[in-house]
Amino acid sequence: MSTAQRDPIDELADVAARTAKHAQRVLEGPDGPLAFALVLGLLAMTEVTISAEDVGPAMIANLLATLPLALARRRISWVTGTIVFGVLLAIATDGGTLTIAALLGLVIALYLFASRYG
């Protein structure tokens, strides 16, 4: 038995690798896009709740920019249009709040759209 302690950075790297492997397995499954869209939607709701003064319009716009990713495997053109509309709505509303989750949803949708039709 070794008395040397393991480096905490190595332990953290092992945990991150196991988590990434599990997340990849979930995302590759049939419910992967749904799970990813729900996590992004929850993240957007949390960001809006923390940072927005007027929660209602900001919540709707940011959910429009994240939740359509659940349908990305079947209707990518519709998904991309809806997400772009949600982002524009979040930017255009008075006191609008555009979340990091919404921007991530936009980048993912544009990437998927460009990879399919580009």
Rosetta constraint file for C-alpha pairs under 8 A:
AtomPair CA 6 CA 10 HARMONIC 7.19 0.50
AtomPair CA 6 CA 11 HARMONIC 7.31 0.50
AtomPair CA 7 CA 11 HARMONIC 6.56 0.50
AtomPair CA 8 CA 12 HARMONIC 6.13 0.50
AtomPair CA 9 CA 13 HARMONIC 6.11 0.50
AtomPair CA 10 CA 14 HARMONIC 6.18 0.50
AtomPair CA 11 CA 15 HARMONIC 6.27 0.50
AtomPair CA 12 CA 16 HARMONIC 6.12 0.50
AtomPair CA 13 CA 17 HARMONIC 6.10 0.50
AtomPair CA 14 CA 18 HARMONIC 6.22 0.50
AtomPair CA 15 CA 19 HARMONIC 6.09 0.50
AtomPair CA 16 CA 20 HARMONIC 6.03 0.50
AtomPair CA 17 CA 21 HARMONIC 6.13 0.50
AtomPair CA 18 CA 22 HARMONIC 6.23 0.50
AtomPair CA 19 CA 23 HARMONIC 6.07 0.50
AtomPair CA 20 CA 24 HARMONIC 6.03 0.50
AtomPair CA 21 CA 25 HARMONIC 6.30 0.50
AtomPair CA 22 CA 26 HARMONIC 6.33 0.50
AtomPair CA 23 CA 27 HARMONIC 6.07 0.50
AtomPair CA 24 CA 28 HARMONIC 6.05 0.50
AtomPair CA 25 CA 29 HARMONIC 6.45 0.50
AtomPair CA 26 CA 31 HARMONIC 7.43 0.50
AtomPair CA 26 CA 32 HARMONIC 5.55 0.50
AtomPair CA 27 CA 31 HARMONIC 7.07 0.50
AtomPair CA 27 CA 32 HARMONIC 3.68 0.50
AtomPair CA 27 CA 33 HARMONIC 6.42 0.50
AtomPair CA 27 CA 35 HARMONIC 7.39 0.50
AtomPair CA 27 CA 36 HARMONIC 7.15 0.50
AtomPair CA 28 CA 32 HARMONIC 5.70 0.50
AtomPair CA 31 CA 35 HARMONIC 6.16 0.50
AtomPair CA 32 CA 36 HARMONIC 6.12 0.50
AtomPair CA 33 CA 37 HARMONIC 5.96 0.50
AtomPair CA 33 CA 69 HARMONIC 6.34 0.50
AtomPair CA 33 CA 70 HARMONIC 4.67 0.50
AtomPair CA 33 CA 71 HARMONIC 7.05 0.50
AtomPair CA 33 CA 72 HARMONIC 6.97 0.50
AtomPair CA 33 CA 73 HARMONIC 7.73 0.50
AtomPair CA 34 CA 38 HARMONIC 6.12 0.50
AtomPair CA 34 CA 69 HARMONIC 7.25 0.50
AtomPair CA 34 CA 70 HARMONIC 4.23 0.50
AtomPair CA 34 CA 71 HARMONIC 7.48 0.50
AtomPair CA 35 CA 39 HARMONIC 6.21 0.50
AtomPair CA 35 CA 70 HARMONIC 7.55 0.50
AtomPair CA 36 CA 40 HARMONIC 6.18 0.50
AtomPair CA 36 CA 69 HARMONIC 7.67 0.50
AtomPair CA 36 CA 70 HARMONIC 7.29 0.50
AtomPair CA 37 CA 41 HARMONIC 5.98 0.50
AtomPair CA 37 CA 66 HARMONIC 6.01 0.50
AtomPair CA 37 CA 67 HARMONIC 4.97 0.50
AtomPair CA 37 CA 68 HARMONIC 7.06 0.50
AtomPair CA 37 CA 69 HARMONIC 5.34 0.50
AtomPair CA 37 CA 70 HARMONIC 5.27 0.50
AtomPair CA 38 CA 42 HARMONIC 6.11 0.50
AtomPair CA 38 CA 67 HARMONIC 6.46 0.50
AtomPair CA 38 CA 70 HARMONIC 7.85 0.50
AtomPair CA 39 CA 43 HARMONIC 6.14 0.50
AtomPair CA 40 CA 44 HARMONIC 6.07 0.50
AtomPair CA 40 CA 66 HARMONIC 5.98 0.50
AtomPair CA 40 CA 67 HARMONIC 7.37 0.50
AtomPair CA 40 CA 101 HARMONIC 5.65 0.50
AtomPair CA 40 CA 102 HARMONIC 7.75 0.50
AtomPair CA 40 CA 105 HARMONIC 7.57 0.50
AtomPair CA 41 CA 45 HARMONIC 6.13 0.50
AtomPair CA 41 CA 62 HARMONIC 7.69 0.50
AtomPair CA 41 CA 63 HARMONIC 5.75 0.50
AtomPair CA 41 CA 66 HARMONIC 5.50 0.50
AtomPair CA 41 CA 67 HARMONIC 5.85 0.50
AtomPair CA 41 CA 101 HARMONIC 7.39 0.50
AtomPair CA 42 CA 46 HARMONIC 6.15 0.50
AtomPair CA 43 CA 47 HARMONIC 6.19 0.50
AtomPair CA 43 CA 101 HARMONIC 6.25 0.50
AtomPair CA 44 CA 48 HARMONIC 6.10 0.50
AtomPair CA 44 CA 59 HARMONIC 7.66 0.50
AtomPair CA 44 CA 62 HARMONIC 6.20 0.50
AtomPair CA 44 CA 63 HARMONIC 6.94 0.50
AtomPair CA 44 CA 66 HARMONIC 7.67 0.50
AtomPair CA 44 CA 99 HARMONIC 6.00 0.50
AtomPair CA 44 CA 100 HARMONIC 7.34 0.50
AtomPair CA 44 CA 101 HARMONIC 5.26 0.50
AtomPair CA 44 CA 102 HARMONIC 6.65 0.50
AtomPair CA 45 CA 49 HARMONIC 6.05 0.50
AtomPair CA 45 CA 59 HARMONIC 6.21 0.50
AtomPair CA 45 CA 62 HARMONIC 7.59 0.50
AtomPair CA 45 CA 63 HARMONIC 7.50 0.50
AtomPair CA 46 CA 50 HARMONIC 6.20 0.50
AtomPair CA 47 CA 51 HARMONIC 6.04 0.50
AtomPair CA 47 CA 52 HARMONIC 7.93 0.50
AtomPair CA 47 CA 99 HARMONIC 6.29 0.50
AtomPair CA 48 CA 52 HARMONIC 5.15 0.50
AtomPair CA 48 CA 55 HARMONIC 6.40 0.50
AtomPair CA 48 CA 58 HARMONIC 6.59 0.50
AtomPair CA 48 CA 59 HARMONIC 6.25 0.50
AtomPair CA 48 CA 97 HARMONIC 6.83 0.50
AtomPair CA 48 CA 99 HARMONIC 6.97 0.50
AtomPair CA 49 CA 55 HARMONIC 6.37 0.50
AtomPair CA 51 CA 97 HARMONIC 7.64 0.50
AtomPair CA 52 CA 58 HARMONIC 7.15 0.50
AtomPair CA 52 CA 95 HARMONIC 7.71 0.50
AtomPair CA 52 CA 96 HARMONIC 7.58 0.50
AtomPair CA 52 CA 97 HARMONIC 6.07 0.50
AtomPair CA 53 CA 95 HARMONIC 7.41 0.50
AtomPair CA 54 CA 58 HARMONIC 6.86 0.50
AtomPair CA 54 CA 95 HARMONIC 7.23 0.50
AtomPair CA 55 CA 59 HARMONIC 5.76 0.50
AtomPair CA 56 CA 60 HARMONIC 6.43 0.50
AtomPair CA 57 CA 61 HARMONIC 6.17 0.50
AtomPair CA 57 CA 90 HARMONIC 7.76 0.50
AtomPair CA 57 CA 93 HARMONIC 7.48 0.50
AtomPair CA 57 CA 96 HARMONIC 7.63 0.50
AtomPair CA 58 CA 62 HARMONIC 6.07 0.50
AtomPair CA 58 CA 90 HARMONIC 5.98 0.50
AtomPair CA 58 CA 93 HARMONIC 7.87 0.50
AtomPair CA 58 CA 96 HARMONIC 5.82 0.50
AtomPair CA 58 CA 97 HARMONIC 5.65 0.50
AtomPair CA 58 CA 98 HARMONIC 7.53 0.50
AtomPair CA 59 CA 63 HARMONIC 6.04 0.50
AtomPair CA 60 CA 64 HARMONIC 6.16 0.50
AtomPair CA 60 CA 86 HARMONIC 7.99 0.50
AtomPair CA 61 CA 65 HARMONIC 6.38 0.50
AtomPair CA 61 CA 86 HARMONIC 4.74 0.50
AtomPair CA 61 CA 87 HARMONIC 6.64 0.50
AtomPair CA 61 CA 89 HARMONIC 5.70 0.50
AtomPair CA 61 CA 90 HARMONIC 5.04 0.50
AtomPair CA 62 CA 66 HARMONIC 6.39 0.50
AtomPair CA 62 CA 86 HARMONIC 6.16 0.50
AtomPair CA 62 CA 87 HARMONIC 6.85 0.50
AtomPair CA 62 CA 90 HARMONIC 6.48 0.50
AtomPair CA 62 CA 98 HARMONIC 6.76 0.50
AtomPair CA 62 CA 99 HARMONIC 6.88 0.50
AtomPair CA 62 CA 101 HARMONIC 7.94 0.50
AtomPair CA 62 CA 102 HARMONIC 5.67 0.50
AtomPair CA 63 CA 67 HARMONIC 5.65 0.50
AtomPair CA 63 CA 86 HARMONIC 7.47 0.50
AtomPair CA 63 CA 102 HARMONIC 7.71 0.50
AtomPair CA 64 CA 68 HARMONIC 6.73 0.50
AtomPair CA 64 CA 82 HARMONIC 6.55 0.50
AtomPair CA 64 CA 83 HARMONIC 5.90 0.50
AtomPair CA 64 CA 85 HARMONIC 7.61 0.50
AtomPair CA 64 CA 86 HARMONIC 4.74 0.50
AtomPair CA 64 CA 87 HARMONIC 7.76 0.50
AtomPair CA 65 CA 82 HARMONIC 6.90 0.50
AtomPair CA 65 CA 83 HARMONIC 4.10 0.50
AtomPair CA 65 CA 84 HARMONIC 6.85 0.50
AtomPair CA 65 CA 85 HARMONIC 7.43 0.50
AtomPair CA 65 CA 86 HARMONIC 4.57 0.50
AtomPair CA 65 CA 87 HARMONIC 5.71 0.50
AtomPair CA 65 CA 102 HARMONIC 5.10 0.50
AtomPair CA 65 CA 103 HARMONIC 7.86 0.50
AtomPair CA 65 CA 105 HARMONIC 6.26 0.50
AtomPair CA 65 CA 106 HARMONIC 6.81 0.50
AtomPair CA 66 CA 83 HARMONIC 6.68 0.50
AtomPair CA 66 CA 101 HARMONIC 6.97 0.50
AtomPair CA 66 CA 102 HARMONIC 5.59 0.50
AtomPair CA 66 CA 105 HARMONIC 5.27 0.50
AtomPair CA 66 CA 106 HARMONIC 7.79 0.50
AtomPair CA 68 CA 72 HARMONIC 7.13 0.50
AtomPair CA 68 CA 79 HARMONIC 5.37 0.50
AtomPair CA 68 CA 82 HARMONIC 7.03 0.50
AtomPair CA 68 CA 83 HARMONIC 6.88 0.50
AtomPair CA 69 CA 79 HARMONIC 6.35 0.50
AtomPair CA 69 CA 105 HARMONIC 7.19 0.50
AtomPair CA 69 CA 109 HARMONIC 7.19 0.50
AtomPair CA 71 CA 75 HARMONIC 6.00 0.50
AtomPair CA 71 CA 76 HARMONIC 7.20 0.50
AtomPair CA 71 CA 79 HARMONIC 6.75 0.50
AtomPair CA 72 CA 76 HARMONIC 4.87 0.50
AtomPair CA 72 CA 79 HARMONIC 6.20 0.50
AtomPair CA 72 CA 109 HARMONIC 7.63 0.50
AtomPair CA 72 CA 112 HARMONIC 7.97 0.50
AtomPair CA 75 CA 79 HARMONIC 6.11 0.50
AtomPair CA 76 CA 80 HARMONIC 5.95 0.50
AtomPair CA 76 CA 109 HARMONIC 7.35 0.50
AtomPair CA 76 CA 112 HARMONIC 7.17 0.50
AtomPair CA 76 CA 113 HARMONIC 6.08 0.50
AtomPair CA 77 CA 81 HARMONIC 6.24 0.50
AtomPair CA 77 CA 113 HARMONIC 6.57 0.50
AtomPair CA 78 CA 82 HARMONIC 6.17 0.50
AtomPair CA 79 CA 83 HARMONIC 6.13 0.50
AtomPair CA 79 CA 109 HARMONIC 7.07 0.50
AtomPair CA 80 CA 84 HARMONIC 6.08 0.50
AtomPair CA 80 CA 106 HARMONIC 7.46 0.50
AtomPair CA 80 CA 109 HARMONIC 5.31 0.50
AtomPair CA 80 CA 110 HARMONIC 6.44 0.50
AtomPair CA 80 CA 113 HARMONIC 6.94 0.50
AtomPair CA 81 CA 85 HARMONIC 6.12 0.50
AtomPair CA 82 CA 86 HARMONIC 6.14 0.50
AtomPair CA 83 CA 87 HARMONIC 6.19 0.50
AtomPair CA 83 CA 105 HARMONIC 7.22 0.50
AtomPair CA 83 CA 106 HARMONIC 6.07 0.50
AtomPair CA 83 CA 109 HARMONIC 7.46 0.50
AtomPair CA 84 CA 88 HARMONIC 6.14 0.50
AtomPair CA 84 CA 106 HARMONIC 6.62 0.50
AtomPair CA 85 CA 89 HARMONIC 5.99 0.50
AtomPair CA 86 CA 90 HARMONIC 6.11 0.50
AtomPair CA 87 CA 91 HARMONIC 6.26 0.50
AtomPair CA 87 CA 98 HARMONIC 6.94 0.50
AtomPair CA 87 CA 102 HARMONIC 6.76 0.50
AtomPair CA 87 CA 103 HARMONIC 7.54 0.50
AtomPair CA 87 CA 106 HARMONIC 7.55 0.50
AtomPair CA 88 CA 92 HARMONIC 5.94 0.50
AtomPair CA 89 CA 93 HARMONIC 6.06 0.50
AtomPair CA 90 CA 96 HARMONIC 5.19 0.50
AtomPair CA 90 CA 97 HARMONIC 5.83 0.50
AtomPair CA 90 CA 98 HARMONIC 5.47 0.50
AtomPair CA 91 CA 96 HARMONIC 5.51 0.50
AtomPair CA 91 CA 97 HARMONIC 6.76 0.50
AtomPair CA 91 CA 98 HARMONIC 6.31 0.50
AtomPair CA 92 CA 96 HARMONIC 6.58 0.50
AtomPair CA 98 CA 102 HARMONIC 6.57 0.50
AtomPair CA 98 CA 103 HARMONIC 7.42 0.50
AtomPair CA 99 CA 103 HARMONIC 6.47 0.50
AtomPair CA 100 CA 104 HARMONIC 6.09 0.50
AtomPair CA 101 CA 105 HARMONIC 6.11 0.50
AtomPair CA 102 CA 106 HARMONIC 6.17 0.50
AtomPair CA 103 CA 107 HARMONIC 6.21 0.50
AtomPair CA 104 CA 108 HARMONIC 6.17 0.50
AtomPair CA 105 CA 109 HARMONIC 6.06 0.50
AtomPair CA 106 CA 110 HARMONIC 6.08 0.50
AtomPair CA 107 CA 111 HARMONIC 6.07 0.50
AtomPair CA 108 CA 112 HARMONIC 6.15 0.50
AtomPair CA 109 CA 113 HARMONIC 6.03 0.50
AtomPair CA 110 CA 114 HARMONIC 5.98 0.50
AtomPair CA 111 CA 115 HARMONIC 6.03 0.50
AtomPair CA 112 CA 116 HARMONIC 6.20 0.50
AtomPair CA 113 CA 117 HARMONIC 6.00 0.50
AtomPair CA 113 CA 118 HARMONIC 7.41 0.50
AtomPair CA 114 CA 118 HARMONIC 4.52 0.50
